[in-house]
């Protein structure tokens, strides 16, 4: 609530304002009075004043000097000047000191109320923005590792975003890698010595491996490491424009990777397999590079191995023509995001289909198709806050279980099954989410009937646009949210009229209304009689 300080050496002025202005209706909790600037400064030291209303002509110190001191010591306080002198120089100086307004005495109550109400509204908006900013910064600071991981996984799974948006996120999340850096991707898989650990222990090991990577590569490269979607660790190492060219050399990277593996073995008593991608430009090529590096893991059968993608034999340009269908717009990810399930099925079928007489997909092509399709599935689940286990309870491990790519028919059958489950699960999830939102909104309304509850205030609390929330509530309940708020207040009013001896104006205040006459008008419209008539009828 707002606190106001009135300052004038003529005490009848402050006493009149304190007595005649409807402060509580304006949202003002306390009004303090001071007969001099010195007394005002003492009150300012002791109380949390939001708005200062001061006369200009006063002994010892005038109002302009007082405002100047206040601006230096309490810059958040807003100031309003009162004076009996219509002097342009005073007005000009007041504007320089950023006073709210400049009013002549005797003060017109309506003009004063308009001025004060406007400044109070601006104050509330400032507080709301500051509160939103602090909540955002708290979320970012307390959950930065999760935000970094989410961003990494979205990019690995193929999400496209503008360079401006990416730069903003990299800066907010304090990630050292920058957009348009030359970078390489290292995928790290824990070896057999780590098998048998529970999920928490594995997460700790991966965190430790990431820290070791920072220690090995950090002095020369910009490093960003995170859990990857396909049960491995992703490390992006970038070199800024104009950086040391020797950092691009394979022998340099090989030496650091071997040091990396040795430190993991020494400190964590286990081995790791590493696949190193070719150099690429962040972020546009990251999704493709990730799929290629994942496919390279197919060549690794033992922990402690180190493989460079550039050392693998190149696929002929004739191969994979059908698979290209997965990457043509609209992409599979777009079809899934927009709920175009039949289009997604058609795209997968076309990518895997072979006409009679055409060569069947090679095992490598099946592998690439699986990675691309599973990436799209994982991306959709990731956006919904779900895991693959929610759709496929038996789970799958791309890097260990290769049975899904033993034939086109088996891969196609798996894709169709997962698509069916995804469609059903997300439909159920959307319904559950809407029900939860309606329940949350109703709890907020019934729990805040004594406050200035409105569609906008409720929408702000559930982080939805008021128009969207209104439409959602109407579609799910058949009643508008505004009508529901009104109905709950009226039902509460009836309960208090029946079970308490509170006066009408007390009930008015408890229900968040400022004006008893307005409350009576709304009550009569709802029940066909005034609150007093209703109470008398119940006796």
Secondary structure, DSSP 8 states (H G I E B T S, - for coil): -EEEEEE-SSHHHHHHHHHHS-HHHHTEEEEEEESSHHHHHHHHHHS---EEEEES--SSS-HHHHHHHHHHH-TT-EEEEEES---HHHHHHHHHTT-SEEEESS--HHHHHHHHHHHHHHHHHHHHHHHHHHHHHHHHHHTHHHHHHHHHHHHHTT----HHHHHHHHHHTT-S--TT-EEEEEEEEE-GGGTT--HHHHHHHHHHHHHHHHHHHTTTSEEEEEE-TTSSEEEEEEE-TT--GGGGSHHHHHHHHHHHHHHHHHHHS--EEEEE---EETTTTHHHHHHHHHHHHTT--STT-EEEGGGS----TTTTTTGGGGGSSS-HHHHHHTT-HHHHHHHHHHHH---TTS----HHHHHHHHHHHHHHHHHHHHHTT--GGGT-TT---TTT--GGGS-HHHHHHHHHHHHHHHHHHHHHHHHHHHHHHHHHHHHHHHHTTTS---HHHHHHHTT--HHHHHHHHHHHHSS-HHHHHHHHHHHHHHHHHHH----HHHHHHHTT-S-HHHHHHHHHHHHSS-HHHHHHHH-
